[in-house]
Amino acid sequence: MKNLVLASSSPQRRKLMKILGLPFIVSPSKAKEITRITKDCAHLVKTNALLKAQEVASRLQEGIVIGADTVVYSSKGRLILKPRDLQEAKKNLKELMARPHWVYSGVAVIDAKTGRKEVSVEKTKVFMTKLTDGQIDCYHKHVSPLDKAGGFDIEGKGALFIPRIEGCYFNVVGLPLAKLAEMLKKFGVNALFSCFLFLFSSVCRADAVSPQVCHLDNCVSVEVVSKVDDMERGLMFRTGLDQNKGMLFVFAIDDEYKFWMKNMHFNLDILWISHEGRIVYIGQNIPACSVDPCPVYDPGKIARYVLEINSGYAASHHWKLGDKLQITVIPAKAGT
């Protein structure tokens, strides 16, 4: 099966991708989005979705890349993007509540190896109940609007004032799944009848580099985990790691991640790594823990990856803060 790559850091889209039941990894796009309508909303979101997918595909040797873009279009003919502050969020929400509005999502799928692409769009009409200023303030105390197109969440407390929609529900969340499933079928990926294990080494080509983390000429072969259940289990109950082996936790977004050593049987070095591959914190010789409560290790550093390796490995191989690591999960294009 081909690798699926989600070109988005959106937690909502990541959750929706899991519904497909297909293994995937996250590689956020660095493409600059267009924020002005030059033709119509459908053209805007399709263009942005394609830009995002193309940017990620250009960095890969192979894989099926999925890009998406979602905007909200008010009855006044105004594009409602992510609000800059709570004041703007409140103003936008009142405008959206005045009359029904439209949510547009563009979806682009690209085969990084062949360059083949498919682009489509979905739209949903959303009806909202009008809230008072105080009710809107209360909503914003529970739900941050700043990271959401339109400034509301239909999958959370926003559902309490959205009595009706016409069209795809998942489109409003940020990724129209039925549309995406139909597009993926054209690339030989059938989400409806999938039953695959999430094993990166099994989906790479025979001549591709297996998952590993390297510093200079020293490399650690890693078991890659990005599913919540796999992350929670980690290295629990295992008796040890082979030499030059480790486990790499790949997160969807940059954030502070806490770890513990519950049900571990051996000590570890744990490295927190930025999205650029730089070591931002090293926990050395962290002891195993078999009793409750186990201590929580929180370096207070923003990271995208966390690497668990045998205790003493970092020091013996001179890995230190600020070092740039080469992280290989899927094969990159030559020269990138």
C-alpha positions, 0 to 999 in steps of 0.5 A, a space after each residue: 500500500 502507498 503511504 498517505 501523507 496529510 499536509 496539515 497540522 490541524 488536529 481536527 483533520 487528523 482526527 477525521 483521517 483516523 475515521 478512514 481507517 488507513 495508516 497515515 503520517 502528518 507533514 504540515 505544508 509550508 505553502 503560503 495560503 491565498 486569502 482573497 477571492 479572485 474568482 469564487 470560494 470554490 476556486 479559492 479553496 481548491 487552489 489553496 488545497 493544491 498549493 499545500 499538497 504540492 509543497 509537501 509532495 515536492 519534498 517526497 520521493 513517493 506517497 499520496 499527499 492530501 491537502 485541504 483548505 476550508 473557508 466560511 462565506 457569509 450571507 453578506 458575501 464576506 470571507 470569514 477566516 480565522 479571527 485575529 482576536 476575540 473581538 473579531 471572533 464575536 463580530 464574525 459569529 454574530 454575522 454568521 448567526 444573522 443568516 445561513 452561510 456556506 462552508 467550502 472545503 477544497 481537497 487535493 490529492 497528489 501522487 508524489 512519485 508520478 505527479 498525478 493529481 485530483 482536486 475537488 470541492 465540497 460545500 455545506 450550508 449552515 444554519 445557526 441560532 442567534 446568541 446574545 453577547 453574553 452567550 457568545 462570551 461564555 462560548 468563547 470561554 470554553 472554546 477558542 475560536 482563534 484556530 478555526 475557520 469562522 471561529 466556531 466548532 460544529 463538533 464541540 459546543 458549537 453544535 448547541 447553536 447549529 440546529 441544521 446543516 445542508 450537506 456534508 457534516 465533516 466538511 464543516 469540521 474541515 475534511 469532507 470524508 466521503 469526497 476524499 474517499 472517492 478521490 483516493 479510490 482513483 489512486 488505488 486506495 480503498 478506505 471503505 474496505 481497508 484493514 492495514 497495519 500501521 507499519 512504516 517499514 512495510 510500506 516503503 520501497 525496498 530501496 528506500 531508507 528505513 525509519 531512522 534518526 541520525 546525527 552525523 554518521 551515527 544512526 538509530 533505527 526507530 519504530 515510528 508511532 503516531 496513533 494515540 493507542 500506540 503512543 500510550 503503550 510506548 515501550 511498556 512491558 518490554 524487556 529492553 531495546 537492541 543496540 542502535 534501536 529506539 522508538 520515535 513518537 511523531 506528533 501532529 503539531 508542535 506542543 509541550 509533551 509530557 512522558 512517564 516511565 510507567 510499567 517500564 523495565 529498563 532506563 531510557 534517554 528521552 530526547 525532545 526534538 523540534 519540527 526542524 529536527 533540533 534537540 531541545 531537551 535531553 532526559 538522561 538515564 530516566 529510571 523505570 517505574 513500576 509503582 503508582 504514581 510514577 513521576 511525569 517528565 515535562 521539560 516545558 519545551 515545544 517539540 514535534 518528535 520525542 525519541 526514546 533510546 537506551 540509557 547512556 546512548 546520547 552521552 556516549 555518542 555525543 548527542 547534545 542540545 541544539 544538535 540537528 538530527 536527520 529524521 527519516 520516516 518516508 523517503 525524501 526526494 534527492 536533494 531535499 
